[in-house]
Amino acid sequence: MIIDDQDASSKQRNPWRLCSVNQVEEVKLLLRLIPIWACTFAYAIIVAQVHTFFIKQASTMDRSLGPKFQVPPASLQVVPGITILLFVPFYDKFLVRAIRKATGIPSGITSLQRIGLGLALSILTIAIAALVEARRVRIAARHGIIDQPKAVVPMSVGWLVPQFLVMGLSDMFAYVGMQELFYDQMPEDMRSMGSALTNGALGVGAFLSTVIISVVQKISSNWGDPWLVNNLNRAHLDNFYWVLAGLCCVDLIVYALIAKGWDDVGWIGDDVGDNDGGMKRKT
C-alpha cells in the first residue's frame, strides 16, 4: 500500500490518496499501452477505406460474371475473410514451425512483430489500390467516359481482388496481434478492456478517416482542383491513397521505434500476488 503521513494519521482513509500496488501497476500498464494503441489507428484508417472507397471503385467497373450475372460491389468484402480462412492453416502448419526454429518463440513471432507486419501489409494494400485506381482512370479517359460517372469502365472488377486479398493478410496479423497484445498485457480483472481497445482502435480509425477526407477536400479545393468529388473519375482517388500510404509509413516508423523499446510484460493473477494485493510481473 502507498501511505503518506496524512493517510496514516487519518482514521478514515481517502481512496483518492490511498491505493494498492496493484492499482498503481494497472495504471502504469495502461499508460505503456497507449502509444502502441495509437499507432494502430493508421491500420484502422485503411480498414475504413475497404468498406467505403474500395466498394465505390468496384461499382464503376465491369462486374459481369457470365452473360447475365453481375457481381455485387459489396460482395468483394468477403475476399479478406476467405483469405484468412485459407491462409491460417498454411501459416500455422508450415510458417510458424519454420519461424519458431529461427526465433525460439512458440508462436513464431511476438505480438508486437505481428502487429508491425500487419501495419506494413496495410501500406501495401493501399499502394496496390492506388496503382489499380490510376489504371482505372486511364482506361476511363481512353474510352472518353471520364465525365460520365455512371458509365461502366471497361475494366474487370477482378483487378480489385489483390488489394482485398492483401488486406485480409493485414487483418490476420494486425487485428489478431492487437487482440493478443492487449489481452495478454492486461491484468486478469481488466482483460475485457483489452478486447475493447482493439475494437476502439477501429472506431477511432473510422473517425480519423472522415477527418482526413475533410482536410484533403478543403486543401485541394483551395488549390482549385478538388479531390474526392462525386465523380470518381475526377476524384484523384489514387492521389488520396498515396497520401494515406505516406501517413501510414510515418506511423510504421514511429511504431517500430516504440516497439523496439518495449519489454513484454505478462501478468500472473492475484492468486500468486503478494500479500498486499499487488501483482507479480512475468517476463
C-alpha positions as semicolon CSV with decimal commas, in nm:
position;residue;x (nm);y (nm);z (nm)
1;M;0,000;0,000;0,000
2;I;0,111;0,360;-0,056
3;I;0,053;0,566;0,259
4;D;0,180;0,910;0,350
5;D;0,173;1,083;0,691
6;Q;-0,169;1,233;0,626
7;D;-0,322;0,893;0,545
8;A;-0,151;0,728;0,842
9;S;-0,290;0,983;1,088
10;S;-0,642;0,974;0,946
11;K;-0,899;0,731;1,083
12;Q;-1,088;0,730;0,752
13;R;-0,854;0,685;0,459
14;N;-0,920;0,877;0,140
15;P;-0,940;0,638;-0,161
16;W;-0,814;0,919;-0,385
17;R;-0,492;0,936;-0,181
18;L;-0,456;0,570;-0,092
19;C;-0,413;0,293;-0,350
20;S;-0,267;-0,055;-0,368
21;V;0,042;-0,156;-0,558
22;N;-0,196;-0,348;-0,783
23;Q;-0,381;-0,029;-0,882
24;V;-0,058;0,161;-0,942
25;E;0,075;-0,114;-1,170
26;E;-0,252;-0,127;-1,364
27;V;-0,236;0,246;-1,437
28;K;0,130;0,222;-1,538
29;L;0,045;-0,065;-1,770
30;L;-0,236;0,126;-1,940
31;L;-0,008;0,425;-1,991
32;R;0,251;0,198;-2,155
33;L;-0,010;0,056;-2,392
34;I;-0,143;0,392;-2,514
35;P;0,142;0,467;-2,763
36;I;0,112;0,119;-2,919
37;W;-0,266;0,153;-2,931
38;A;-0,241;0,494;-3,100
39;C;-0,010;0,353;-3,368
40;T;-0,280;0,105;-3,473
41;F;-0,508;0,390;-3,582
42;A;-0,333;0,402;-3,922
43;Y;-0,422;0,039;-3,986
44;A;-0,782;0,115;-3,886
45;I;-0,791;0,406;-4,132
46;I;-0,703;0,165;-4,414
47;V;-0,973;-0,074;-4,293
48;A;-1,222;0,212;-4,329
49;Q;-1,129;0,251;-4,698
50;V;-1,209;-0,117;-4,761
51;H;-1,570;-0,054;-4,666
52;T;-1,606;0,278;-4,848
53;F;-1,388;0,381;-5,143
54;F;-1,289;0,026;-5,236
55;I;-1,656;-0,058;-5,282
56;K;-1,719;0,264;-5,473
57;Q;-1,436;0,171;-5,709
58;A;-1,597;-0,167;-5,770
59;S;-1,933;-0,007;-5,852
60;T;-1,779;0,176;-6,152
61;M;-1,609;-0,130;-6,303
62;D;-1,718;-0,423;-6,520
63;R;-1,872;-0,671;-6,276
64;S;-2,004;-0,917;-6,531
65;L;-1,973;-1,283;-6,442
66;G;-2,122;-1,462;-6,737
67;P;-2,389;-1,320;-6,968
68;K;-2,650;-1,247;-6,700
69;F;-2,489;-1,221;-6,356
70;Q;-2,341;-0,903;-6,208
71;V;-2,113;-0,930;-5,903
72;P;-2,249;-0,704;-5,624
73;P;-1,977;-0,450;-5,533
74;A;-2,010;-0,513;-5,158
75;S;-1,954;-0,886;-5,207
76;L;-1,583;-0,817;-5,254
77;Q;-1,565;-0,767;-4,878
78;V;-1,574;-1,145;-4,838
79;V;-1,230;-1,172;-5,002
80;P;-1,035;-1,075;-4,686
81;G;-1,231;-1,331;-4,483
82;I;-1,172;-1,606;-4,739
83;T;-0,803;-1,513;-4,750
84;I;-0,775;-1,553;-4,374
85;L;-0,966;-1,881;-4,384
86;L;-0,733;-2,026;-4,648
87;F;-0,403;-1,883;-4,524
88;V;-0,430;-1,953;-4,149
89;P;-0,391;-2,334;-4,179
90;F;-0,085;-2,288;-4,403
91;Y;0,057;-2,030;-4,163
92;D;0,005;-2,249;-3,855
93;K;0,129;-2,574;-4,006
94;F;0,428;-2,455;-4,205
95;L;0,535;-2,094;-4,149
96;V;0,508;-2,095;-3,769
97;R;0,716;-2,412;-3,745
98;A;0,988;-2,270;-3,966
99;I;0,994;-1,933;-3,790
100;R;0,985;-2,098;-3,446
101;K;1,312;-2,276;-3,521
102;A;1,477;-1,944;-3,602
103;T;1,331;-1,733;-3,319
104;G;1,269;-1,986;-3,043
105;I;0,930;-1,825;-2,980
106;P;0,640;-2,076;-2,955
107;S;0,415;-1,858;-3,173
108;G;0,694;-1,787;-3,422
109;I;0,684;-1,410;-3,380
110;T;0,579;-1,183;-3,095
111;S;0,251;-0,994;-3,083
112;L;0,438;-0,669;-3,150
113;Q;0,604;-0,816;-3,458
114;R;0,269;-0,949;-3,576
115;I;0,113;-0,602;-3,546
116;G;0,408;-0,445;-3,727
117;L;0,374;-0,692;-4,013
118;G;0,002;-0,614;-4,031
119;L;0,076;-0,241;-4,050
120;A;0,326;-0,299;-4,332
121;L;0,072;-0,509;-4,524
122;S;-0,191;-0,236;-4,485
123;I;0,052;0,004;-4,654
124;L;0,097;-0,247;-4,936
125;T;-0,282;-0,273;-4,962
126;I;-0,335;0,099;-5,013
127;A;-0,039;0,121;-5,255
128;I;-0,190;-0,155;-5,471
129;A;-0,525;0,026;-5,455
130;A;-0,360;0,348;-5,577
131;L;-0,200;0,173;-5,875
132;V;-0,525;-0,001;-5,971
133;E;-0,720;0,324;-5,941
134;A;-0,470;0,507;-6,163
135;R;-0,517;0,237;-6,427
136;R;-0,896;0,258;-6,395
137;V;-0,891;0,634;-6,456
138;R;-0,659;0,597;-6,757
139;I;-0,896;0,343;-6,913
140;A;-1,194;0,572;-6,846
141;A;-1,011;0,861;-7,016
142;R;-0,910;0,641;-7,309
143;H;-1,275;0,549;-7,372
144;G;-1,398;0,907;-7,332
145;I;-1,618;0,838;-7,028
146;I;-1,422;1,026;-6,766
147;D;-1,704;1,280;-6,731
148;Q;-1,973;1,013;-6,720
149;P;-1,973;0,898;-6,355
150;K;-2,246;0,639;-6,411
151;A;-2,076;0,478;-6,710
152;V;-1,917;0,136;-6,658
153;V;-1,540;0,147;-6,705
154;P;-1,436;-0,147;-6,930
155;M;-1,201;-0,288;-6,668
156;S;-1,276;-0,610;-6,480
157;V;-1,358;-0,581;-6,112
158;G;-1,111;-0,867;-6,068
159;W;-0,836;-0,606;-6,067
160;L;-0,952;-0,511;-5,716
161;V;-0,907;-0,862;-5,576
162;P;-0,533;-0,822;-5,493
163;Q;-0,592;-0,524;-5,264
164;F;-0,871;-0,707;-5,081
165;L;-0,653;-1,018;-5,058
166;V;-0,356;-0,832;-4,908
167;M;-0,595;-0,657;-4,670
168;G;-0,703;-0,999;-4,548
169;L;-0,341;-1,083;-4,468
170;S;-0,307;-0,749;-4,292
171;D;-0,613;-0,827;-4,080
172;M;-0,474;-1,169;-3,995
173;F;-0,159;-1,019;-3,849
174;A;-0,260;-0,674;-3,722
175;Y;-0,604;-0,746;-3,577
176;V;-0,503;-1,077;-3,419
177;G;-0,180;-0,924;-3,290
178;M;-0,372;-0,639;-3,130
179;Q;-0,609;-0,880;-2,958
180;E;-0,321;-1,090;-2,829
181;L;-0,117;-0,795;-2,705
182;F;-0,398;-0,606;-2,536
183;Y;-0,534;-0,925;-2,378
184;D;-0,202;-1,066;-2,259
185;Q;-0,079;-0,735;-2,119
186;M;-0,390;-0,674;-1,912
187;P;-0,438;-0,788;-1,551
188;E;-0,691;-1,067;-1,506
189;D;-0,974;-0,837;-1,397
190;M;-0,917;-0,599;-1,691
191;R;-0,892;-0,848;-1,977
192;S;-1,228;-0,738;-2,122
193;M;-1,083;-0,389;-2,160
194;G;-0,811;-0,539;-2,378
195;S;-1,071;-0,650;-2,632
196;A;-1,234;-0,308;-2,609
197;L;-0,905;-0,142;-2,702
198;T;-0,888;-0,342;-3,024
199;N;-1,241;-0,254;-3,133
200;G;-1,196;0,101;-3,008
201;A;-0,896;0,145;-3,238
202;L;-1,111;0,051;-3,537
203;G;-1,373;0,304;-3,430
204;V;-1,116;0,580;-3,389
205;G;-0,969;0,488;-3,728
206;A;-1,308;0,525;-3,896
207;F;-1,349;0,868;-3,736
208;L;-0,997;0,977;-3,835
209;S;-1,070;0,864;-4,191
210;T;-1,355;1,114;-4,216
211;V;-1,133;1,385;-4,067
212;I;-0,858;1,318;-4,323
213;I;-1,112;1,320;-4,606
214;S;-1,246;1,658;-4,490
215;V;-0,896;1,803;-4,461
216;V;-0,793;1,672;-4,804
217;Q;-1,109;1,811;-4,964
218;K;-1,056;2,152;-4,807
219;I;-0,689;2,178;-4,904
220;S;-0,743;2,050;-5,259
221;S;-1,038;2,288;-5,306
222;N;-0,817;2,579;-5,207
223;W;-0,575;2,467;-5,478
224;G;-0,858;2,487;-5,733
225;D;-0,870;2,115;-5,818
226;P;-1,082;1,944;-5,550
227;W;-1,024;1,577;-5,475
228;L;-1,281;1,316;-5,370
229;V;-1,567;1,469;-5,569
230;N;-1,882;1,273;-5,656
231;N;-1,747;1,178;-5,999
232;L;-1,493;0,912;-5,903
233;N;-1,319;0,954;-6,239
234;R;-1,231;1,310;-6,138
235;A;-1,178;1,241;-5,767
236;H;-0,799;1,186;-5,773
237;L;-0,862;0,885;-5,552
238;D;-0,521;0,741;-5,638
239;N;-0,353;1,054;-5,500
240;F;-0,561;1,025;-5,184
241;Y;-0,447;0,665;-5,145
242;W;-0,084;0,773;-5,179
243;V;-0,138;1,033;-4,907
244;L;-0,269;0,759;-4,679
245;A;0,026;0,538;-4,771
246;G;0,266;0,817;-4,673
247;L;0,092;0,874;-4,341
248;C;0,097;0,502;-4,269
249;C;0,469;0,481;-4,349
250;V;0,537;0,752;-4,091
251;D;0,317;0,566;-3,845
252;L;0,506;0,240;-3,907
253;I;0,839;0,411;-3,837
254;V;0,705;0,554;-3,511
255;Y;0,561;0,215;-3,419
256;A;0,895;0,044;-3,483
257;L;1,074;0,291;-3,256
258;I;0,819;0,240;-2,979
259;A;0,816;-0,138;-3,016
260;K;1,196;-0,152;-3,010
261;G;1,198;-0,016;-2,657
262;W;0,908;-0,231;-2,542
263;D;0,959;-0,517;-2,298
264;D;0,674;-0,765;-2,299
265;V;0,508;-0,793;-1,959
266;G;0,276;-1,078;-1,876
267;W;0,059;-1,086;-1,568
268;I;0,005;-1,357;-1,311
269;G;-0,326;-1,328;-1,132
270;D;-0,393;-1,210;-0,780
271;D;-0,377;-1,566;-0,651
272;V;0,002;-1,559;-0,684
273;G;0,038;-1,194;-0,595
274;D;0,200;-1,066;-0,281
275;N;0,006;-1,027;0,039
276;D;-0,082;-0,662;-0,011
277;G;-0,278;-0,733;-0,327
278;G;-0,002;-0,648;-0,570
279;M;0,077;-0,838;-0,886
280;K;0,397;-1,001;-0,991
281;R;0,533;-0,949;-1,337
282;K;0,609;-1,239;-1,562
283;T;0,890;-1,179;-1,810
